[in-house]
Amino acid sequence: MKITILEQNGNSLRFVLSGVSAPFANAIRRIIMAEVPTMAIDDVMMFENTSAMFDEMITHRLGLVPLTTDLDTYLLPEECDCESEFGCNNCRVSFTLDVKAEAELKMVYSGDLIPENADVSPAVKKIPIVRLANNQRLKLEAYARLGKGLEHAKWQPVSASTYKFMPIVEIDTKKCDGCGDCVKYCPKNVFSIEKLKPVVQNEINCTLCMECIRHCPIEPSPIKISHDKKTFIFYIESTGSMPASKLVKEAVKILERKTQSVIEQYKKVK
């Protein structure tokens, strides 16, 4: 197995995973989406809410605010020794929010949540929660815990987790008449013209849409599109809870633990 980083920018990561099967690649994708633990607000104690929005709607919005996650400090509730319904400092972190509109309309943002631990805070500070009119007030205490996307979408750490097969694009230069239609109709600029002949310029950008073959006037087309069954291009976009690279590492750790568990169970049966 080999990983090659193509692009890493903020919360997004694009890399090539080679030397693996499609089920293995899909396991990585699904674990990133559903099993890497992240922090999210799960309980809210409302002290005062004179806004036009119901308590339940505000609570729902707070739950969907992505929070930065520290997996080295906090435990999943089911793994914590406290066994408490309300949690403890090892499996729960609290936030306070107290905003009042004094003389004009005021928007309450995710950044108004004051965390108990600065390592767990809103990943995006300008997510609107509710608008307050004159003299309206929102005062609450919120509690966040680790959870998994399997349980609820608010614990899903990515907004995108996709992969595609590595494309293979070939042109038979002996059959090609150089009309350039493949260059014109390709939506991803895979081809370019060199010395009056189309050549493959950005093979990795190919989406296997077959537009180049569909518009080629020659039958059969000199262009051949296929894919490498053991090489995949991944695109991961984090919500901000963790860097995309860390999400991949955590997913691999989880897959390793699952694999080891299966091996141990097999040995017992055998």
C-alpha positions as CSV (number, residue, x, y, z in Angstrom):
1,M,0.0,0.0,0.0
2,K,1.2,3.5,-0.9
3,I,-0.2,7.0,-0.2
4,T,0.8,10.0,-2.3
5,I,-0.5,13.5,-1.2
6,L,-1.8,15.5,-4.2
7,E,-3.1,18.5,-2.4
8,Q,-3.5,19.6,1.2
9,N,-5.3,23.0,1.8
10,G,-6.8,23.9,5.1
11,N,-9.5,21.3,5.9
12,S,-9.3,19.5,2.6
13,L,-7.0,16.7,1.5
14,R,-6.6,15.0,-1.9
15,F,-4.4,11.9,-2.1
16,V,-3.7,8.7,-4.1
17,L,-4.1,5.4,-2.4
18,S,-2.5,2.6,-4.4
19,G,-1.9,-1.1,-4.0
20,V,-5.3,-1.9,-2.3
21,S,-8.7,-3.3,-3.3
22,A,-11.9,-1.4,-3.7
23,P,-13.5,-2.9,-0.5
24,F,-10.4,-1.7,1.5
25,A,-10.7,1.8,0.0
26,N,-14.4,1.9,0.7
27,A,-13.8,0.7,4.3
28,I,-11.5,3.7,4.8
29,R,-14.1,6.1,3.4
30,R,-16.9,4.8,5.5
31,I,-14.9,4.7,8.7
32,I,-13.9,8.4,8.2
33,M,-17.6,9.3,7.8
34,A,-19.2,7.2,10.5
35,E,-16.7,5.9,13.1
36,V,-14.0,8.5,13.8
37,P,-15.2,10.1,17.1
38,T,-15.8,13.9,17.2
39,M,-17.2,16.4,19.7
40,A,-20.8,17.8,19.4
41,I,-23.2,19.4,21.7
42,D,-25.7,16.8,23.0
43,D,-27.4,18.5,26.0
44,V,-28.5,22.0,26.5
45,M,-29.8,23.6,29.7
46,M,-31.8,26.7,28.8
47,F,-32.0,29.4,31.5
48,E,-33.6,32.2,29.5
49,N,-34.8,32.3,25.9
50,T,-37.0,35.3,25.0
51,S,-36.2,35.0,21.3
52,A,-38.7,34.2,18.6
53,M,-37.2,30.6,18.2
54,F,-38.2,27.6,20.3
55,D,-35.7,26.1,22.7
56,E,-35.7,22.8,20.7
57,M,-34.8,24.6,17.4
58,I,-31.9,26.5,19.1
59,T,-30.7,23.2,20.7
60,H,-30.8,21.5,17.3
61,R,-28.7,24.3,15.7
62,L,-26.2,24.2,18.5
63,G,-25.8,20.5,18.0
64,L,-24.8,21.0,14.4
65,V,-22.0,23.4,15.2
66,P,-18.7,21.6,14.4
67,L,-16.4,21.6,17.4
68,T,-12.6,21.2,17.5
69,T,-11.9,17.7,18.9
70,D,-9.1,16.5,21.2
71,L,-9.1,12.7,21.1
72,D,-6.1,12.5,23.4
73,T,-8.0,14.2,26.3
74,Y,-11.6,13.0,26.1
75,L,-13.1,9.5,26.1
76,L,-16.3,8.2,24.5
77,P,-19.0,8.0,27.2
78,E,-19.2,4.2,26.9
79,E,-15.4,4.0,27.5
80,C,-15.4,6.3,30.5
81,D,-15.2,4.9,34.1
82,C,-17.7,7.5,35.4
83,E,-20.6,5.6,34.0
84,S,-22.7,8.7,34.6
85,E,-25.6,9.9,32.5
86,F,-24.3,13.4,32.7
87,G,-20.6,12.6,32.1
88,C,-17.5,13.9,33.8
89,N,-14.5,16.0,32.9
90,N,-13.0,13.0,31.1
91,C,-15.9,12.5,28.7
92,R,-17.8,15.8,28.6
93,V,-17.0,19.5,28.1
94,S,-19.4,22.4,28.9
95,F,-20.1,25.7,27.1
96,T,-21.8,28.9,28.3
97,L,-23.7,31.4,26.2
98,D,-25.2,34.7,27.4
99,V,-26.2,37.3,24.8
100,K,-28.7,40.1,25.1
101,A,-29.8,42.6,22.5
102,E,-29.6,46.0,24.2
103,A,-30.9,48.6,21.7
104,E,-31.0,46.9,18.2
105,L,-31.2,43.6,16.5
106,K,-28.3,41.3,17.4
107,M,-27.3,38.0,15.8
108,V,-26.1,35.2,18.1
109,Y,-23.2,33.3,16.5
110,S,-21.5,30.1,17.3
111,G,-18.5,32.1,18.5
112,D,-20.6,33.4,21.4
113,L,-20.3,29.9,23.0
114,I,-17.6,30.2,25.7
115,P,-15.9,26.8,26.2
116,E,-14.8,25.3,29.4
117,N,-11.7,23.9,27.6
118,A,-10.2,26.1,24.9
119,D,-9.1,23.0,23.0
120,V,-12.7,22.2,22.3
121,S,-14.4,25.2,20.7
122,P,-16.5,26.1,17.7
123,A,-14.5,25.4,14.6
124,V,-16.3,28.2,12.7
125,K,-17.1,31.3,14.8
126,K,-19.6,32.9,12.4
127,I,-22.4,30.3,12.2
128,P,-25.7,32.2,12.9
129,I,-27.8,30.6,15.7
130,V,-30.7,33.1,16.3
131,R,-31.4,36.8,15.8
132,L,-32.5,38.7,18.9
133,A,-34.7,41.7,18.9
134,N,-34.5,44.6,21.3
135,N,-34.3,43.5,25.0
136,Q,-34.4,39.8,24.0
137,R,-31.9,37.5,25.7
138,L,-30.5,34.0,25.2
139,K,-28.8,32.4,28.2
140,L,-27.9,28.7,28.3
141,E,-25.3,26.1,29.2
142,A,-24.4,23.4,26.7
143,Y,-22.6,20.1,27.1
144,A,-20.7,18.4,24.4
145,R,-19.4,14.8,24.2
146,L,-17.7,12.5,21.8
147,G,-19.9,10.5,19.4
148,K,-19.8,8.8,16.0
149,G,-21.5,9.6,12.8
150,L,-23.2,6.2,13.0
151,E,-25.3,7.6,15.9
152,H,-26.1,11.0,14.5
153,A,-25.0,13.2,11.6
154,K,-23.8,16.0,14.0
155,W,-20.9,13.7,14.9
156,Q,-19.9,13.2,11.3
157,P,-16.4,14.9,11.0
158,V,-16.5,15.4,7.2
159,S,-18.6,17.3,4.7
160,A,-17.1,15.2,1.9
161,S,-15.4,11.8,1.9
162,T,-15.1,10.4,-1.6
163,Y,-12.9,8.3,-3.8
164,K,-12.7,7.4,-7.5
165,F,-10.6,4.9,-9.5
166,M,-7.4,6.2,-11.0
167,P,-8.2,6.8,-14.6
168,I,-6.1,5.5,-17.5
169,V,-6.5,7.6,-20.7
170,E,-4.8,6.5,-24.0
171,I,-4.8,7.9,-27.5
172,D,-3.9,5.9,-30.6
173,T,-2.0,8.6,-32.5
174,K,-2.1,6.5,-35.7
175,K,-5.9,6.5,-35.9
176,C,-6.4,10.0,-34.5
177,D,-7.0,12.7,-37.3
178,G,-6.3,15.6,-34.9
179,C,-9.8,17.2,-35.1
180,G,-9.6,18.3,-31.5
181,D,-13.2,17.5,-30.5
182,C,-11.9,15.6,-27.4
183,V,-10.2,18.8,-26.2
184,K,-13.3,20.8,-26.9
185,Y,-15.9,18.6,-25.2
186,C,-13.8,17.3,-22.2
187,P,-15.2,19.0,-19.1
188,K,-12.1,18.5,-17.1
189,N,-9.4,19.6,-19.6
190,V,-7.7,16.2,-19.7
191,F,-6.5,16.8,-23.2
192,S,-4.5,19.5,-25.0
193,I,-3.2,20.1,-28.5
194,E,0.5,19.6,-29.2
195,K,1.9,19.6,-32.8
196,L,-1.6,19.5,-34.2
197,K,-2.5,16.3,-32.3
198,P,-4.5,15.8,-29.1
199,V,-2.3,14.5,-26.1
200,V,-3.3,13.5,-22.6
201,Q,-2.3,16.4,-20.3
202,N,-4.2,15.9,-17.0
203,E,-5.1,12.2,-16.8
204,I,-5.8,12.4,-13.1
205,N,-8.6,14.8,-13.6
206,C,-10.6,12.4,-15.8
207,T,-14.0,11.5,-14.3
208,L,-14.6,8.6,-16.8
209,C,-17.6,10.6,-18.2
210,M,-16.7,9.3,-21.8
211,E,-17.6,12.7,-23.4
212,C,-14.4,12.6,-25.4
213,I,-15.3,9.2,-26.9
214,R,-19.0,10.2,-27.5
215,H,-18.0,13.3,-29.5
216,C,-15.1,11.7,-31.4
217,P,-16.0,11.4,-35.1
218,I,-14.0,8.3,-35.7
219,E,-15.5,4.8,-35.2
220,P,-14.2,3.1,-33.3
221,S,-12.6,6.0,-31.3
222,P,-8.8,6.1,-31.0
223,I,-9.3,7.2,-27.4
224,K,-9.4,4.4,-24.8
225,I,-10.6,5.1,-21.3
226,S,-10.1,2.6,-18.5
227,H,-9.1,2.6,-14.8
228,D,-6.6,1.0,-12.4
229,K,-8.6,-1.3,-10.1
230,K,-6.0,-1.0,-7.3
231,T,-5.4,2.7,-7.3
232,F,-7.8,5.3,-5.9
233,I,-8.0,9.1,-5.7
234,F,-9.4,10.2,-2.4
235,Y,-10.9,13.6,-1.5
236,I,-11.5,14.4,2.2
237,E,-13.1,17.7,3.4
238,S,-13.2,18.1,7.2
239,T,-15.9,20.2,9.0
240,G,-13.1,21.7,11.0
241,S,-13.3,19.3,14.0
242,M,-9.9,17.8,13.0
243,P,-7.4,18.2,10.2
244,A,-8.3,16.0,7.2
245,S,-4.9,14.2,7.5
246,K,-5.7,13.3,11.2
247,L,-9.0,11.9,10.2
248,V,-7.4,9.5,7.7
249,K,-4.9,8.4,10.4
250,E,-7.6,7.8,12.9
251,A,-9.6,5.9,10.4
252,V,-6.7,3.6,9.6
253,K,-6.2,3.0,13.4
254,I,-9.9,2.0,13.7
255,L,-9.6,-0.3,10.7
256,E,-6.5,-1.9,12.2
257,R,-8.3,-2.6,15.5
258,K,-11.3,-4.1,13.7
259,T,-9.0,-6.3,11.6
260,Q,-7.1,-7.5,14.7
261,S,-10.4,-8.3,16.5
262,V,-11.5,-10.4,13.5
263,I,-8.1,-12.3,13.6
264,E,-8.4,-12.9,17.3
265,Q,-11.9,-14.2,17.0
266,Y,-10.9,-16.5,14.1
267,K,-8.1,-18.0,16.2
268,K,-10.5,-18.8,19.0
269,V,-12.9,-20.5,16.6
270,K,-10.1,-22.4,15.0
